[in-house]
Amino acid sequence: MTNLIAAVLALMILALLALDAAVLNWELSLFLGRQTLALIELVSFWR
């Protein structure tokens, strides 16, 4: 991964978080966090 690609990805993530905070009232972050926890529990079950 080049520095340019890393910088673009970082800016995209920051823009998504800013949009989530300003418009969606952190709903997207909470949803993704809950889904990630559910995925971790599912994967640990199959272990």
CORJO-V660506 format. One record per residue. N is the residue number from 0. RES is the residue in three letters. SS is DSSP state (helix for helix, strand for strand, loop for the rest). D_LAST is the distance of its C-alpha to the last C-alpha in Angstrom with 1 decimal. Layout:
N_RES_SS_D_LAST, N_RES_SS_D_LAST
This chain:
0_MET_loop_31.2, 1_THR_loop_34.8, 2_ASN_helix_36.1, 3_LEU_helix_37.5, 4_ILE_helix_34.2, 5_ALA_helix_32.6, 6_ALA_helix_35.5, 7_VAL_helix_35.5, 8_LEU_helix_31.8, 9_ALA_helix_32.4, 10_LEU_helix_35.4, 11_MET_helix_33.6, 12_ILE_helix_30.9, 13_LEU_helix_33.7, 14_ALA_helix_35.7, 15_LEU_helix_32.9, 16_LEU_helix_32.4, 17_ALA_helix_36.2, 18_LEU_helix_36.4, 19_ASP_helix_33.7, 20_ALA_helix_35.6, 21_ALA_helix_39.0, 22_VAL_loop_38.6, 23_LEU_loop_35.4, 24_ASN_loop_35.5, 25_TRP_loop_31.9, 26_GLU_helix_30.5, 27_LEU_helix_28.6, 28_SER_helix_26.9, 29_LEU_helix_25.9, 30_PHE_helix_24.6, 31_LEU_helix_22.5, 32_GLY_helix_21.2, 33_ARG_helix_20.2, 34_GLN_helix_18.5, 35_THR_helix_16.6, 36_LEU_helix_15.4, 37_ALA_helix_14.4, 38_LEU_helix_12.5, 39_ILE_helix_10.6, 40_GLU_helix_10.0, 41_LEU_helix_8.9, 42_VAL_helix_6.4, 43_SER_helix_5.1, 44_PHE_helix_5.5, 45_TRP_helix_3.8, 46_ARG_loop_0.0
